[in-house]
Amino acid sequence: MTRIVVVGCGRWGPLHVRTFNSLPGARVVAAVDTDRERLGRIRQLYPWTRCGTDLARTLGSVKADAAVIATPSSTHFDLVRWSLGRGLHVLCEKPLCLRAAQALELGALARRKRRILMTGHVFLFNPGIVKLKELVDSGELGDIHYLSFTRTNLGPIRGDVNVAYDLASHDVSIANWLLGAEPLKASATGGVYLQEGIHDVFFATLTYPDRKLVHIQGSWLNPKKVRQLTVVGGKKMVSWDDLELNTPLAVYDRGAHVTPEYSSYGEFLRVSMWDADVRLPKVATVEPLKVQNEHFLQAVRAGRLGRCDAGFSAGVVRVLEAINESMAKEGAPVRPA
Ligand SMILES: NC(=O)c1ccc[n+]([C@@H]2O[C@H](COP(=O)([O-])OP(=O)(O)OC[C@H]3O[C@@H](n4cnc5c(N)ncnc54)[C@H](O)[C@@H]3O)[C@@H](O)[C@H]2O)c1
């Protein structure tokens, strides 16, 4: 039995409590939040759970094997470091921390302590994105030319990090995973409308090796909830819409070729386009958070993590830092360091 303490019981933490309690071989034994009112809701639903406002004190009275960190992003580094130091396995919400160097430090600590450290990059367990990864890796789409993401909604509006740290962490994790690479440079502009110094909207362009481009539009100040991605390959194109529950993916046998033609009048270019069938692949309807948390439990049991380790998470944070630096320089290209 893996005994879990969930730290942070705001919007997202209670979903971890529910999910882990529904998985065989796991039990949420404790919940921690600095806000007593939020703890009250956990106590009401799960009366056997030890609730406390301080992690160290709560763990003084209950034994746990793993901590789930679901507090605001700016608090992740200290809480993860403390938990690993205490000998706990850790599943931390995205982004793992705010600096890539911190992510690497946490990774090294996890290795020293022989503990699992995983980041909750939940879209890497989203069945639509997993299917898309299969399509990309199979070569059916041809060479990938570019990806284009849109992720907007009205809220939730954060006070500790800007919208790029909050939302681009999802898209960058998907892009790095699908392309199996990290970008060589980032260029981004953003807008600050609600809170001084905190961007509410951003438009980022990332350049990956082999001239692959990724564009991300993200905003928490937008009337419409949109979670979409378009993948354009040399052979086929795919659209993904996370809000289309049954058929999130559409594979378009559609594209264009340009070939030089030679005639007595010299060379000219011939553009040929094709527009064949659209296929809606079957995608399982499973809850991504449940699949992610199962992956964590299996890693704890096996002592080995498949996806979302500290190295991968550091790669995501490196790009977030570059996006932020570029926004501060009004879109100047920045090489992720
Ligand atoms: N994977 C996803 O799709 C997804 C979705 C939403 C949020 N998140 C992530 O989850 C985290 C939490 O987001 P949220 O929307 O639940 O935020 P939230 O503000 O609603 O909740 C955070 C909670 O943490 C508590 N808290 C703050 N500092 C604490 C501390 N030191 N110890 C204990 N409790 C503390 C707060 O009182 C609050 O109840 C963020 O990192 C966010 O990026 C991920």
The ligand as an ORCA input file, in Angstrom:
! r2SCAN-3c Opt
* xyz 0 1
  N      -2.255     19.445    -14.398
  C      -3.225     20.326    -14.564
  O      -3.976     20.296    -15.544
  C      -3.415     21.377    -13.512
  C      -4.646     22.030    -13.402
  C      -4.779     22.978    -12.405
  C      -3.699     23.269    -11.570
  N      -2.525     22.620    -11.731
  C      -1.371     22.923    -10.863
  O      -1.699     22.574     -9.526
  C      -1.146     23.512     -8.610
  C      -2.269     24.084     -7.757
  O      -3.212     24.725     -8.595
  P      -4.688     25.067     -8.047
  O      -5.449     25.561     -9.216
  O      -5.223     23.966     -7.238
  O      -4.332     26.311     -7.085
  P      -5.188     26.856     -5.887
  O      -4.653     28.224     -5.588
  O      -6.640     26.674     -6.152
  O      -4.816     25.883     -4.655
  C      -3.554     25.881     -4.047
  C      -3.745     25.508     -2.582
  O      -2.468     25.385     -1.956
  C      -2.551     25.920     -0.641
  N      -1.187     26.255     -0.196
  C      -0.411     27.295     -0.577
  N       0.800     27.213      0.007
  C       0.780     26.094      0.765
  C       1.741     25.461      1.597
  N       2.973     25.965      1.754
  N       1.387     24.315      2.236
  C       0.158     23.794      2.091
  N      -0.802     24.360      1.307
  C      -0.480     25.482      0.649
  C      -3.493     27.103     -0.786
  O      -4.081     27.459      0.465
  C      -4.505     26.558     -1.780
  O      -5.608     25.938     -1.137
  C      -0.408     24.553     -9.465
  O       0.939     24.214     -9.536
  C      -1.035     24.408    -10.857
  O      -0.117     24.726    -11.877
  C      -2.379     21.675    -12.666
*
